[in-house]
Amino acid sequence: MVFFVVVQGVGLLSDMLHLLSFSFLDTFGMVLGPYSEMFLLVSTRIWILE
């Protein structure tokens, strides 16, 4: 019985961690998205000019 509760607790904990990391990566990507696109554009322009 105790073992079952522990397993359930660990499962919930891993689920919460997964959701947290997922949302963190999502917001991180949303913030970095435009910057990475600009960086790609600038680097390709520089590469073409050279």
mmCIF entry with sequence, helices, sheets and N, C-alpha, C, O atoms, coordinates in Angstrom:
data_MODEL
# 
_entry.id   MODEL 
# 
_entity.id                         1 
_entity.type                       polymer 
_entity.pdbx_number_of_molecules   1 
# 
_entity_poly.entity_id                      1 
_entity_poly.type                           'polypeptide(L)' 
_entity_poly.nstd_linkage                   no 
_entity_poly.nstd_monomer                   no 
_entity_poly.pdbx_seq_one_letter_code       MVFFVVVQGVGLLSDMLHLLSFSFLDTFGMVLGPYSEMFLLVSTRIWILE 
_entity_poly.pdbx_seq_one_letter_code_can   MVFFVVVQGVGLLSDMLHLLSFSFLDTFGMVLGPYSEMFLLVSTRIWILE 
_entity_poly.pdbx_strand_id                 A 
# 
loop_
_entity_poly_seq.entity_id 
_entity_poly_seq.num 
_entity_poly_seq.mon_id 
_entity_poly_seq.hetero 
1 1  MET n 
1 2  VAL n 
1 3  PHE n 
1 4  PHE n 
1 5  VAL n 
1 6  VAL n 
1 7  VAL n 
1 8  GLN n 
1 9  GLY n 
1 10 VAL n 
1 11 GLY n 
1 12 LEU n 
1 13 LEU n 
1 14 SER n 
1 15 ASP n 
1 16 MET n 
1 17 LEU n 
1 18 HIS n 
1 19 LEU n 
1 20 LEU n 
1 21 SER n 
1 22 PHE n 
1 23 SER n 
1 24 PHE n 
1 25 LEU n 
1 26 ASP n 
1 27 THR n 
1 28 PHE n 
1 29 GLY n 
1 30 MET n 
1 31 VAL n 
1 32 LEU n 
1 33 GLY n 
1 34 PRO n 
1 35 TYR n 
1 36 SER n 
1 37 GLU n 
1 38 MET n 
1 39 PHE n 
1 40 LEU n 
1 41 LEU n 
1 42 VAL n 
1 43 SER n 
1 44 THR n 
1 45 ARG n 
1 46 ILE n 
1 47 TRP n 
1 48 ILE n 
1 49 LEU n 
1 50 GLU n 
# 
_struct_asym.id          A 
_struct_asym.entity_id   1 
# 
_struct_conf.conf_type_id            HELX_P 
_struct_conf.id                      HELX_P1 
_struct_conf.pdbx_PDB_helix_id       AA1 
_struct_conf.beg_label_comp_id       VAL 
_struct_conf.beg_label_asym_id       A 
_struct_conf.beg_label_seq_id        2 
_struct_conf.pdbx_beg_PDB_ins_code   ? 
_struct_conf.end_label_comp_id       LEU 
_struct_conf.end_label_asym_id       A 
_struct_conf.end_label_seq_id        49 
_struct_conf.pdbx_end_PDB_ins_code   ? 
_struct_conf.beg_auth_comp_id        VAL 
_struct_conf.beg_auth_asym_id        A 
_struct_conf.beg_auth_seq_id         2 
_struct_conf.end_auth_comp_id        LEU 
_struct_conf.end_auth_asym_id        A 
_struct_conf.end_auth_seq_id         49 
_struct_conf.pdbx_PDB_helix_class    1 
_struct_conf.details                 ? 
_struct_conf.pdbx_PDB_helix_length   48 
# 
_struct_conf_type.id          HELX_P 
_struct_conf_type.criteria    ? 
_struct_conf_type.reference   ? 
# 
loop_
_atom_site.group_PDB 
_atom_site.id 
_atom_site.type_symbol 
_atom_site.label_atom_id 
_atom_site.label_alt_id 
_atom_site.label_comp_id 
_atom_site.label_asym_id 
_atom_site.label_entity_id 
_atom_site.label_seq_id 
_atom_site.pdbx_PDB_ins_code 
_atom_site.Cartn_x 
_atom_site.Cartn_y 
_atom_site.Cartn_z 
_atom_site.occupancy 
_atom_site.B_iso_or_equiv 
_atom_site.pdbx_formal_charge 
_atom_site.auth_seq_id 
_atom_site.auth_comp_id 
_atom_site.auth_asym_id 
_atom_site.auth_atom_id 
_atom_site.pdbx_PDB_model_num 
ATOM 1   N N  . MET A 1 1  ? 0.839  -1.210 0.000   1.00 0.00 ? 1  MET A N  1 
ATOM 2   C CA . MET A 1 1  ? 0.000  0.000  0.000   1.00 0.00 ? 1  MET A CA 1 
ATOM 3   C C  . MET A 1 1  ? 0.873  1.259  0.000   1.00 0.00 ? 1  MET A C  1 
ATOM 4   O O  . MET A 1 1  ? 0.680  2.163  -0.812  1.00 0.00 ? 1  MET A O  1 
ATOM 5   N N  . VAL A 1 2  ? 1.830  1.299  0.918   1.00 0.00 ? 2  VAL A N  1 
ATOM 6   C CA . VAL A 1 2  ? 2.728  2.463  0.996   1.00 0.00 ? 2  VAL A CA 1 
ATOM 7   C C  . VAL A 1 2  ? 3.528  2.590  -0.295  1.00 0.00 ? 2  VAL A C  1 
ATOM 8   O O  . VAL A 1 2  ? 3.741  3.692  -0.802  1.00 0.00 ? 2  VAL A O  1 
ATOM 9   N N  . PHE A 1 3  ? 3.969  1.447  -0.821  1.00 0.00 ? 3  PHE A N  1 
ATOM 10  C CA . PHE A 1 3  ? 4.742  1.434  -2.061  1.00 0.00 ? 3  PHE A CA 1 
ATOM 11  C C  . PHE A 1 3  ? 3.939  2.055  -3.200  1.00 0.00 ? 3  PHE A C  1 
ATOM 12  O O  . PHE A 1 3  ? 4.467  2.838  -3.991  1.00 0.00 ? 3  PHE A O  1 
ATOM 13  N N  . PHE A 1 4  ? 2.654  1.697  -3.274  1.00 0.00 ? 4  PHE A N  1 
ATOM 14  C CA . PHE A 1 4  ? 1.774  2.219  -4.316  1.00 0.00 ? 4  PHE A CA 1 
ATOM 15  C C  . PHE A 1 4  ? 1.657  3.741  -4.219  1.00 0.00 ? 4  PHE A C  1 
ATOM 16  O O  . PHE A 1 4  ? 1.707  4.441  -5.231  1.00 0.00 ? 4  PHE A O  1 
ATOM 17  N N  . VAL A 1 5  ? 1.500  4.248  -2.986  1.00 0.00 ? 5  VAL A N  1 
ATOM 18  C CA . VAL A 1 5  ? 1.378  5.696  -2.773  1.00 0.00 ? 5  VAL A CA 1 
ATOM 19  C C  . VAL A 1 5  ? 2.666  6.397  -3.189  1.00 0.00 ? 5  VAL A C  1 
ATOM 20  O O  . VAL A 1 5  ? 2.632  7.462  -3.806  1.00 0.00 ? 5  VAL A O  1 
ATOM 21  N N  . VAL A 1 6  ? 3.810  5.789  -2.846  1.00 0.00 ? 6  VAL A N  1 
ATOM 22  C CA . VAL A 1 6  ? 5.103  6.378  -3.204  1.00 0.00 ? 6  VAL A CA 1 
ATOM 23  C C  . VAL A 1 6  ? 5.243  6.442  -4.723  1.00 0.00 ? 6  VAL A C  1 
ATOM 24  O O  . VAL A 1 6  ? 5.688  7.453  -5.268  1.00 0.00 ? 6  VAL A O  1 
ATOM 25  N N  . VAL A 1 7  ? 4.864  5.366  -5.400  1.00 0.00 ? 7  VAL A N  1 
ATOM 26  C CA . VAL A 1 7  ? 4.956  5.327  -6.865  1.00 0.00 ? 7  VAL A CA 1 
ATOM 27  C C  . VAL A 1 7  ? 4.059  6.398  -7.473  1.00 0.00 ? 7  VAL A C  1 
ATOM 28  O O  . VAL A 1 7  ? 4.456  7.086  -8.415  1.00 0.00 ? 7  VAL A O  1 
ATOM 29  N N  . GLN A 1 8  ? 2.842  6.540  -6.931  1.00 0.00 ? 8  GLN A N  1 
ATOM 30  C CA . GLN A 1 8  ? 1.929  7.565  -7.432  1.00 0.00 ? 8  GLN A CA 1 
ATOM 31  C C  . GLN A 1 8  ? 2.522  8.955  -7.221  1.00 0.00 ? 8  GLN A C  1 
ATOM 32  O O  . GLN A 1 8  ? 2.449  9.806  -8.108  1.00 0.00 ? 8  GLN A O  1 
ATOM 33  N N  . GLY A 1 9  ? 3.111  9.185  -6.043  1.00 0.00 ? 9  GLY A N  1 
ATOM 34  C CA . GLY A 1 9  ? 3.718  10.481 -5.730  1.00 0.00 ? 9  GLY A CA 1 
ATOM 35  C C  . GLY A 1 9  ? 4.849  10.808 -6.689  1.00 0.00 ? 9  GLY A C  1 
ATOM 36  O O  . GLY A 1 9  ? 4.957  11.929 -7.187  1.00 0.00 ? 9  GLY A O  1 
ATOM 37  N N  . VAL A 1 10 ? 5.690  9.815  -6.940  1.00 0.00 ? 10 VAL A N  1 
ATOM 38  C CA . VAL A 1 10 ? 6.821  10.016 -7.852  1.00 0.00 ? 10 VAL A CA 1 
ATOM 39  C C  . VAL A 1 10 ? 6.313  10.311 -9.262  1.00 0.00 ? 10 VAL A C  1 
ATOM 40  O O  . VAL A 1 10 ? 6.870  11.157 -9.962  1.00 0.00 ? 10 VAL A O  1 
ATOM 41  N N  . GLY A 1 11 ? 5.253  9.610  -9.678  1.00 0.00 ? 11 GLY A N  1 
ATOM 42  C CA . GLY A 1 11 ? 4.673  9.839  -10.996 1.00 0.00 ? 11 GLY A CA 1 
ATOM 43  C C  . GLY A 1 11 ? 4.144  11.257 -11.129 1.00 0.00 ? 11 GLY A C  1 
ATOM 44  O O  . GLY A 1 11 ? 4.360  11.917 -12.145 1.00 0.00 ? 11 GLY A O  1 
ATOM 45  N N  . LEU A 1 12 ? 3.446  11.722 -10.091 1.00 0.00 ? 12 LEU A N  1 
ATOM 46  C CA . LEU A 1 12 ? 2.910  13.085 -10.101 1.00 0.00 ? 12 LEU A CA 1 
ATOM 47  C C  . LEU A 1 12 ? 4.043  14.100 -10.155 1.00 0.00 ? 12 LEU A C  1 
ATOM 48  O O  . LEU A 1 12 ? 3.972  15.088 -10.886 1.00 0.00 ? 12 LEU A O  1 
ATOM 49  N N  . LEU A 1 13 ? 5.088  13.846 -9.375  1.00 0.00 ? 13 LEU A N  1 
ATOM 50  C CA . LEU A 1 13 ? 6.228  14.759 -9.319  1.00 0.00 ? 13 LEU A CA 1 
ATOM 51  C C  . LEU A 1 13 ? 6.890  14.870 -10.692 1.00 0.00 ? 13 LEU A C  1 
ATOM 52  O O  . LEU A 1 13 ? 7.195  15.970 -11.154 1.00 0.00 ? 13 LEU A O  1 
ATOM 53  N N  . SER A 1 14 ? 7.109  13.723 -11.340 1.00 0.00 ? 14 SER A N  1 
ATOM 54  C CA . SER A 1 14 ? 7.754  13.742 -12.659 1.00 0.00 ? 14 SER A CA 1 
ATOM 55  C C  . SER A 1 14 ? 6.861  14.440 -13.680 1.00 0.00 ? 14 SER A C  1 
ATOM 56  O O  . SER A 1 14 ? 7.353  15.146 -14.560 1.00 0.00 ? 14 SER A O  1 
ATOM 57  N N  . ASP A 1 15 ? 5.536  14.243 -13.561 1.00 0.00 ? 15 ASP A N  1 
ATOM 58  C CA . ASP A 1 15 ? 4.600  14.927 -14.457 1.00 0.00 ? 15 ASP A CA 1 
ATOM 59  C C  . ASP A 1 15 ? 4.704  16.437 -14.291 1.00 0.00 ? 15 ASP A C  1 
ATOM 60  O O  . ASP A 1 15 ? 4.752  17.175 -15.276 1.00 0.00 ? 15 ASP A O  1 
ATOM 61  N N  . MET A 1 16 ? 4.739  16.892 -13.046 1.00 0.00 ? 16 MET A N  1 
ATOM 62  C CA . MET A 1 16 ? 4.835  18.328 -12.771 1.00 0.00 ? 16 MET A CA 1 
ATOM 63  C C  . MET A 1 16 ? 6.144  18.885 -13.313 1.00 0.00 ? 16 MET A C  1 
ATOM 64  O O  . MET A 1 16 ? 6.167  19.956 -13.919 1.00 0.00 ? 16 MET A O  1 
ATOM 65  N N  . LEU A 1 17 ? 7.235  18.153 -13.090 1.00 0.00 ? 17 LEU A N  1 
ATOM 66  C CA . LEU A 1 17 ? 8.539  18.593 -13.588 1.00 0.00 ? 17 LEU A CA 1 
ATOM 67  C C  . LEU A 1 17 ? 8.524  18.685 -15.108 1.00 0.00 ? 17 LEU A C  1 
ATOM 68  O O  . LEU A 1 17 ? 9.049  19.634 -15.690 1.00 0.00 ? 17 LEU A O  1 
ATOM 69  N N  . HIS A 1 18 ? 7.912  17.681 -15.746 1.00 0.00 ? 18 HIS A N  1 
ATOM 70  C CA . HIS A 1 18 ? 7.828  17.655 -17.209 1.00 0.00 ? 18 HIS A CA 1 
ATOM 71  C C  . HIS A 1 18 ? 7.063  18.877 -17.715 1.00 0.00 ? 18 HIS A C  1 
ATOM 72  O O  . HIS A 1 18 ? 7.494  19.540 -18.659 1.00 0.00 ? 18 HIS A O  1 
ATOM 73  N N  . LEU A 1 19 ? 5.927  19.169 -17.082 1.00 0.00 ? 19 LEU A N  1 
ATOM 74  C CA . LEU A 1 19 ? 5.113  20.318 -17.486 1.00 0.00 ? 19 LEU A CA 1 
ATOM 75  C C  . LEU A 1 19 ? 5.881  21.616 -17.290 1.00 0.00 ? 19 LEU A C  1 
ATOM 76  O O  . LEU A 1 19 ? 5.844  22.504 -18.142 1.00 0.00 ? 19 LEU A O  1 
ATOM 77  N N  . LEU A 1 20 ? 6.583  21.723 -16.156 1.00 0.00 ? 20 LEU A N  1 
ATOM 78  C CA . LEU A 1 20 ? 7.337  22.942 -15.857 1.00 0.00 ? 20 LEU A CA 1 
ATOM 79  C C  . LEU A 1 20 ? 8.427  23.161 -16.897 1.00 0.00 ? 20 LEU A C  1 
ATOM 80  O O  . LEU A 1 20 ? 8.560  24.257 -17.441 1.00 0.00 ? 20 LEU A O  1 
ATOM 81  N N  . SER A 1 21 ? 9.206  22.121 -17.173 1.00 0.00 ? 21 SER A N  1 
ATOM 82  C CA . SER A 1 21 ? 10.300 22.265 -18.135 1.00 0.00 ? 21 SER A CA 1 
ATOM 83  C C  . SER A 1 21 ? 9.744  22.558 -19.525 1.00 0.00 ? 21 SER A C  1 
ATOM 84  O O  . SER A 1 21 ? 10.329 23.331 -20.283 1.00 0.00 ? 21 SER A O  1 
ATOM 85  N N  . PHE A 1 22 ? 8.602  21.933 -19.858 1.00 0.00 ? 22 PHE A N  1 
ATOM 86  C CA . PHE A 1 22 ? 7.992  22.136 -21.173 1.00 0.00 ? 22 PHE A CA 1 
ATOM 87  C C  . PHE A 1 22 ? 7.559  23.588 -21.346 1.00 0.00 ? 22 PHE A C  1 
ATOM 88  O O  . PHE A 1 22 ? 7.848  24.209 -22.369 1.00 0.00 ? 22 PHE A O  1 
ATOM 89  N N  . SER A 1 23 ? 6.858  24.134 -20.335 1.00 0.00 ? 23 SER A N  1 
ATOM 90  C CA . SER A 1 23 ? 6.383  25.517 -20.430 1.00 0.00 ? 23 SER A CA 1 
ATOM 91  C C  . SER A 1 23 ? 7.568  26.478 -20.423 1.00 0.00 ? 23 SER A C  1 
ATOM 92  O O  . SER A 1 23 ? 7.542  27.504 -21.103 1.00 0.00 ? 23 SER A O  1 
ATOM 93  N N  . PHE A 1 24 ? 8.618  26.143 -19.647 1.00 0.00 ? 24 PHE A N  1 
ATOM 94  C CA . PHE A 1 24 ? 9.806  26.989 -19.587 1.00 0.00 ? 24 PHE A CA 1 
ATOM 95  C C  . PHE A 1 24 ? 10.466 27.049 -20.959 1.00 0.00 ? 24 PHE A C  1 
ATOM 96  O O  . PHE A 1 24 ? 10.847 28.120 -21.432 1.00 0.00 ? 24 PHE A O  1 
ATOM 97  N N  . LEU A 1 25 ? 10.597 25.880 -21.594 1.00 0.00 ? 25 LEU A N  1 
ATOM 98  C CA . LEU A 1 25 ? 11.195 25.841 -22.928 1.00 0.00 ? 25 LEU A CA 1 
ATOM 99  C C  . LEU A 1 25 ? 10.329 26.591 -23.925 1.00 0.00 ? 25 LEU A C  1 
ATOM 100 O O  . LEU A 1 25 ? 10.842 27.254 -24.826 1.00 0.00 ? 25 LEU A O  1 
ATOM 101 N N  . ASP A 1 26 ? 9.006  26.486 -23.763 1.00 0.00 ? 26 ASP A N  1 
ATOM 102 C CA . ASP A 1 26 ? 8.075  27.158 -24.666 1.00 0.00 ? 26 ASP A CA 1 
ATOM 103 C C  . ASP A 1 26 ? 8.256  28.672 -24.598 1.00 0.00 ? 26 ASP A C  1 
ATOM 104 O O  . ASP A 1 26 ? 8.385  29.332 -25.629 1.00 0.00 ? 26 ASP A O  1 
ATOM 105 N N  . THR A 1 27 ? 8.267  29.223 -23.376 1.00 0.00 ? 27 THR A N  1 
ATOM 106 C CA . THR A 1 27 ? 8.429  30.670 -23.215 1.00 0.00 ? 27 THR A CA 1 
ATOM 107 C C  . THR A 1 27 ? 9.819  31.086 -23.677 1.00 0.00 ? 27 THR A C  1 
ATOM 108 O O  . THR A 1 27 ? 9.986  32.139 -24.293 1.00 0.00 ? 27 THR A O  1 
ATOM 109 N N  . PHE A 1 28 ? 10.823 30.251 -23.376 1.00 0.00 ? 28 PHE A N  1 
ATOM 110 C CA . PHE A 1 28 ? 12.190 30.528 -23.803 1.00 0.00 ? 28 PHE A CA 1 
ATOM 111 C C  . PHE A 1 28 ? 12.245 30.643 -25.324 1.00 0.00 ? 28 PHE A C  1 
ATOM 112 O O  . PHE A 1 28 ? 12.865 31.561 -25.860 1.00 0.00 ? 28 PHE A O  1 
ATOM 113 N N  . GLY A 1 29 ? 11.589 29.704 -26.019 1.00 0.00 ? 29 GLY A N  1 
ATOM 114 C CA . GLY A 1 29 ? 11.566 29.714 -27.480 1.00 0.00 ? 29 GLY A CA 1 
ATOM 115 C C  . GLY A 1 29 ? 10.825 30.927 -28.014 1.00 0.00 ? 29 GLY A C  1 
ATOM 116 O O  . GLY A 1 29 ? 11.234 31.525 -29.009 1.00 0.00 ? 29 GLY A O  1 
ATOM 117 N N  . MET A 1 30 ? 9.720  31.292 -27.343 1.00 0.00 ? 30 MET A N  1 
ATOM 118 C CA . MET A 1 30 ? 8.950  32.455 -27.779 1.00 0.00 ? 30 MET A CA 1 
ATOM 119 C C  . MET A 1 30 ? 9.781  33.723 -27.660 1.00 0.00 ? 30 MET A C  1 
ATOM 120 O O  . MET A 1 30 ? 9.703  34.605 -28.515 1.00 0.00 ? 30 MET A O  1 
ATOM 121 N N  . VAL A 1 31 ? 10.578 33.814 -26.595 1.00 0.00 ? 31 VAL A N  1 
ATOM 122 C CA . VAL A 1 31 ? 11.405 35.006 -26.379 1.00 0.00 ? 31 VAL A CA 1 
ATOM 123 C C  . VAL A 1 31 ? 12.577 35.020 -27.359 1.00 0.00 ? 31 VAL A C  1 
ATOM 124 O O  . VAL A 1 31 ? 12.923 36.063 -27.914 1.00 0.00 ? 31 VAL A O  1 
ATOM 125 N N  . LEU A 1 32 ? 13.184 33.849 -27.564 1.00 0.00 ? 32 LEU A N  1 
ATOM 126 C CA . LEU A 1 32 ? 14.383 33.786 -28.398 1.00 0.00 ? 32 LEU A CA 1 
ATOM 127 C C  . LEU A 1 32 ? 14.078 33.643 -29.885 1.00 0.00 ? 32 LEU A C  1 
ATOM 128 O O  . LEU A 1 32 ? 14.970 33.828 -30.713 1.00 0.00 ? 32 LEU A O  1 
ATOM 129 N N  . GLY A 1 33 ? 12.839 33.318 -30.239 1.00 0.00 ? 33 GLY A N  1 
ATOM 130 C CA . GLY A 1 33 ? 12.482 33.094 -31.636 1.00 0.00 ? 33 GLY A CA 1 
ATOM 131 C C  . GLY A 1 33 ? 12.856 34.234 -32.558 1.00 0.00 ? 33 GLY A C  1 
ATOM 132 O O  . GLY A 1 33 ? 13.631 34.030 -33.492 1.00 0.00 ? 33 GLY A O  1 
ATOM 133 N N  . PRO A 1 34 ? 12.324 35.445 -32.326 1.00 0.00 ? 34 PRO A N  1 
ATOM 134 C CA . PRO A 1 34 ? 12.645 36.587 -33.192 1.00 0.00 ? 34 PRO A CA 1 
ATOM 135 C C  . PRO A 1 34 ? 14.129 36.894 -33.228 1.00 0.00 ? 34 PRO A C  1 
ATOM 136 O O  . PRO A 1 34 ? 14.674 37.224 -34.281 1.00 0.00 ? 34 PRO A O  1 
ATOM 137 N N  . TYR A 1 35 ? 14.794 36.784 -32.064 1.00 0.00 ? 35 TYR A N  1 
ATOM 138 C CA . TYR A 1 35 ? 16.221 37.086 -32.008 1.00 0.00 ? 35 TYR A CA 1 
ATOM 139 C C  . TYR A 1 35 ? 17.009 36.114 -32.875 1.00 0.00 ? 35 TYR A C  1 
ATOM 140 O O  . TYR A 1 35 ? 17.922 36.516 -33.596 1.00 0.00 ? 35 TYR A O  1 
ATOM 141 N N  . SER A 1 36 ? 16.650 34.816 -32.802 1.00 0.00 ? 36 SER A N  1 
ATOM 142 C CA . SER A 1 36 ? 17.386 33.827 -33.587 1.00 0.00 ? 36 SER A CA 1 
ATOM 143 C C  . SER A 1 36 ? 17.158 34.063 -35.079 1.00 0.00 ? 36 SER A C  1 
ATOM 144 O O  . SER A 1 36 ? 18.072 33.884 -35.884 1.00 0.00 ? 36 SER A O  1 
ATOM 145 N N  . GLU A 1 37 ? 15.938 34.466 -35.449 1.00 0.00 ? 37 GLU A N  1 
ATOM 146 C CA . GLU A 1 37 ? 15.666 34.754 -36.861 1.00 0.00 ? 37 GLU A CA 1 
ATOM 147 C C  . GLU A 1 37 ? 16.490 35.942 -37.331 1.00 0.00 ? 37 GLU A C  1 
ATOM 148 O O  . GLU A 1 37 ? 17.073 35.904 -38.414 1.00 0.00 ? 37 GLU A O  1 
ATOM 149 N N  . MET A 1 38 ? 16.542 37.005 -36.520 1.00 0.00 ? 38 MET A N  1 
ATOM 150 C CA . MET A 1 38 ? 17.342 38.180 -36.866 1.00 0.00 ? 38 MET A CA 1 
ATOM 151 C C  . MET A 1 38 ? 18.812 37.808 -36.980 1.00 0.00 ? 38 MET A C  1 
ATOM 152 O O  . MET A 1 38 ? 19.510 38.243 -37.896 1.00 0.00 ? 38 MET A O  1 
ATOM 153 N N  . PHE A 1 39 ? 19.273 36.990 -36.026 1.00 0.00 ? 39 PHE A N  1 
ATOM 154 C CA . PHE A 1 39 ? 20.671 36.572 -36.029 1.00 0.00 ? 39 PHE A CA 1 
ATOM 155 C C  . PHE A 1 39 ? 20.995 35.795 -37.300 1.00 0.00 ? 39 PHE A C  1 
ATOM 156 O O  . PHE A 1 39 ? 22.051 35.987 -37.905 1.00 0.00 ? 39 PHE A O  1 
ATOM 157 N N  . LEU A 1 40 ? 20.074 34.911 -37.701 1.00 0.00 ? 40 LEU A N  1 
ATOM 158 C CA . LEU A 1 40 ? 20.275 34.134 -38.926 1.00 0.00 ? 40 LEU A CA 1 
ATOM 159 C C  . LEU A 1 40 ? 20.336 35.049 -40.141 1.00 0.00 ? 40 LEU A C  1 
ATOM 160 O O  . LEU A 1 40 ? 21.198 34.882 -41.004 1.00 0.00 ? 40 LEU A O  1 
ATOM 161 N N  . LEU A 1 41 ? 19.425 36.015 -40.210 1.00 0.00 ? 41 LEU A N  1 
ATOM 162 C CA . LEU A 1 41 ? 19.405 36.945 -41.337 1.00 0.00 ? 41 LEU A CA 1 
ATOM 163 C C  . LEU A 1 41 ? 20.705 37.734 -41.411 1.00 0.00 ? 41 LEU A C  1 
ATOM 164 O O  . LEU A 1 41 ? 21.313 37.843 -42.476 1.00 0.00 ? 41 LEU A O  1 
ATOM 165 N N  . VAL A 1 42 ? 21.127 38.283 -40.279 1.00 0.00 ? 42 VAL A N  1 
ATOM 166 C CA . VAL A 1 42 ? 22.351 39.094 -40.242 1.00 0.00 ? 42 VAL A CA 1 
ATOM 167 C C  . VAL A 1 42 ? 23.561 38.257 -40.613 1.00 0.00 ? 42 VAL A C  1 
ATOM 168 O O  . VAL A 1 42 ? 24.410 38.701 -41.386 1.00 0.00 ? 42 VAL A O  1 
ATOM 169 N N  . SER A 1 43 ? 23.650 37.044 -40.066 1.00 0.00 ? 43 SER A N  1 
ATOM 170 C CA . SER A 1 43 ? 24.817 36.203 -40.346 1.00 0.00 ? 43 SER A CA 1 
ATOM 171 C C  . SER A 1 43 ? 24.859 35.793 -41.816 1.00 0.00 ? 43 SER A C  1 
ATOM 172 O O  . SER A 1 43 ? 25.939 35.714 -42.401 1.00 0.00 ? 43 SER A O  1 
ATOM 173 N N  . THR A 1 44 ? 23.698 35.532 -42.422 1.00 0.00 ? 44 THR A N  1 
ATOM 174 C CA . THR A 1 44 ? 23.694 35.175 -43.847 1.00 0.00 ? 44 THR A CA 1 
ATOM 175 C C  . THR A 1 44 ? 24.075 36.383 -44.695 1.00 0.00 ? 44 THR A C  1 
ATOM 176 O O  . THR A 1 44 ? 24.771 36.237 -45.700 1.00 0.00 ? 44 THR A O  1 
ATOM 177 N N  . ARG A 1 45 ? 23.628 37.570 -44.305 1.00 0.00 ? 45 ARG A N  1 
ATOM 178 C CA . ARG A 1 45 ? 23.996 38.791 -45.041 1.00 0.00 ? 45 ARG A CA 1 
ATOM 179 C C  . ARG A 1 45 ? 25.505 38.996 -44.992 1.00 0.00 ? 45 ARG A C  1 
ATOM 180 O O  . ARG A 1 45 ? 26.138 39.279 -46.009 1.00 0.00 ? 45 ARG A O  1 
ATOM 181 N N  . ILE A 1 46 ? 26.079 38.848 -43.788 1.00 0.00 ? 46 ILE A N  1 
ATOM 182 C CA . ILE A 1 46 ? 27.526 39.022 -43.626 1.00 0.00 ? 46 ILE A CA 1 
ATOM 183 C C  . ILE A 1 46 ? 28.259 37.974 -44.457 1.00 0.00 ? 46 ILE A C  1 
ATOM 184 O O  . ILE A 1 46 ? 29.259 38.270 -45.112 1.00 0.00 ? 46 ILE A O  1 
ATOM 185 N N  . TRP A 1 47 ? 27.744 36.735 -44.420 1.00 0.00 ? 47 TRP A N  1 
ATOM 186 C CA . TRP A 1 47 ? 28.384 35.645 -45.158 1.00 0.00 ? 47 TRP A CA 1 
ATOM 187 C C  . TRP A 1 47 ? 28.343 35.922 -46.657 1.00 0.00 ? 47 TRP A C  1 
ATOM 188 O O  . TRP A 1 47 ? 29.310 35.636 -47.364 1.00 0.00 ? 47 TRP A O  1 
ATOM 189 N N  . ILE A 1 48 ? 27.236 36.476 -47.150 1.00 0.00 ? 48 ILE A N  1 
ATOM 190 C CA . ILE A 1 48 ? 27.095 36.785 -48.578 1.00 0.00 ? 48 ILE A CA 1 
ATOM 191 C C  . ILE A 1 48 ? 28.030 37.942 -48.954 1.00 0.00 ? 48 ILE A C  1 
ATOM 192 O O  . ILE A 1 48 ? 28.658 37.916 -50.012 1.00 0.00 ? 48 ILE A O  1 
ATOM 193 N N  . LEU A 1 49 ? 28.120 38.957 -48.082 1.00 0.00 ? 49 LEU A N  1 
ATOM 194 C CA . LEU A 1 49 ? 28.972 40.115 -48.355 1.00 0.00 ? 49 LEU A CA 1 
ATOM 195 C C  . LEU A 1 49 ? 30.439 39.720 -48.395 1.00 0.00 ? 49 LEU A C  1 
ATOM 196 O O  . LEU A 1 49 ? 31.208 40.287 -49.171 1.00 0.00 ? 49 LEU A O  1 
ATOM 197 N N  . GLU A 1 50 ? 30.835 38.767 -47.584 1.00 0.00 ? 50 GLU A N  1 
ATOM 198 C CA . GLU A 1 50 ? 32.237 38.343 -47.570 1.00 0.00 ? 50 GLU A CA 1 
ATOM 199 C C  . GLU A 1 50 ? 32.454 37.469 -48.793 1.00 0.00 ? 50 GLU A C  1 
ATOM 200 O O  . GLU A 1 50 ? 33.562 36.981 -49.014 1.00 0.00 ? 50 GLU A O  1 
# 
